[in-house]
Amino acid sequence: MSRQNDRRPPRLLALLCVLSALVGMNNVFFLMKTLNPIQQANQVADEIIGTTSMHTRPKLADGCYHVFLDVGSNIGMHARFLLEPSLYPKAWIARKFFTAHFGPEILRDNRDFCIFGFEPNPVHRKRHEEMRDAYSAMGWRYLFFPAGVGDKNGNFTFYDIGDELGFTAVPKRSCSENECPQQQVPVHRLSEWIEHEVHGRKTPSQGYGGRGYVTGPRVVMKMDIEMLEWLVIPDLI
């Protein structure tokens, strides 16, 4: 498929902190000719976590018709709600949300999506890597970043508080160092990451999905980052 540069600016939507810009990722990764596009994308993601500069390689979202940013992905359920909705008949809120932005489930094609998940909790890393590998084997693009997001790049202290939140940047008042172990995790400035990896991406001229299922490429974000939204959202705007 032919590709074109989408230079329209991102637009912040209201629902669930939804970001709607036109952005994307596919077989434009020229790192290793022996790897297929999804393997190449996974390698790029691994290098981003290391030292590779965002300015010296293609965008991670190049080639993606649609982009879903799962920011604070926990165990990755929203990616599953999007890619495997029939397995979750009771997830009607998420399914309705995705239908509103990506079109009817029956007409969607998972090859149109690139999903980028951000989750700093180390307990969930293995699960996300297993999801990435399983989806890659099916030709679906899911990239995971074991990192948090903020309004600047760097590191952040997270606390294991041992309840349903599990891992948070805001510890309970009763936390002692022994009760709530601390861990430093890498943090990406989300506005900068989107600008470098998503905005202005090269998009396919058309999607794989059924004719008329949605008008144009979309970028949608779900954000749940344990009260750090007050830092990140103003920086996105």
C-alpha positions, 0 to 999 in steps of 0.5 A: 500500500502507498503511504503518505505523511499525515501532518495534521496536529493532534487533537485532545478529546474529552472521553477517558482522556482520549487523544485523537490525532492522525498517527501510525507503524509497520514494515518501515523498520529497516533495522534488520532485513532478516526480521519481519516488520513486527519483530523489527518494531519490537526491537525498536521498542526495546532500543527506545527503553535503552539508548537509541535516539528518537531522532535517528530512526523511523517513527514507531507508529509509521505504517499504522492506520490506527493507534491506541495508546494504553497509558497505565495499561495494568495487565493489558485488558483494554488491548484485549477488549479492542483486539478480542472483543468477543471474549469479553461480552461484559466489557460493554463500556470499553467496547462501546467506546472503541466502536465509537472511535474505530467503527463496528467490531464486525468491520474492523481488522486488527491489522489496522491497529498499533497498540502501545502500552505503558505500565511501570509495574514490574509485576506485569512485565512478563504478561505484557511480553507474552501478549506481545509475542502472541499477538505478533504471531497473529500479525497484530502489533502490540508494543509494551514499554515497562515505563511510566509517563510524566511531563518530563523524561527521567525516573520516578519513585513508585511504591508497592502498596500491596492493595488493589492499586499495587504500584503507585506514585502516591503512597499511603500515609501509613507506608514505611520503607519496609511496608511499601518498597520503593522502586525507581522506574524510567519515565517518558515525557508523554507529549514528547513521545507522541510527537516523535513516535506518532504525530506525523507518522506515515499512514497507509492510504487505506485500512484493511477493515471493511469499507466505510467502517471508519472515516480516516486514521485515528489515534485514541488514548486511554489514561489511568496513571494513579493521579499523575494525570494532573501533570501529564494532561496539561503538558499534552495540551 
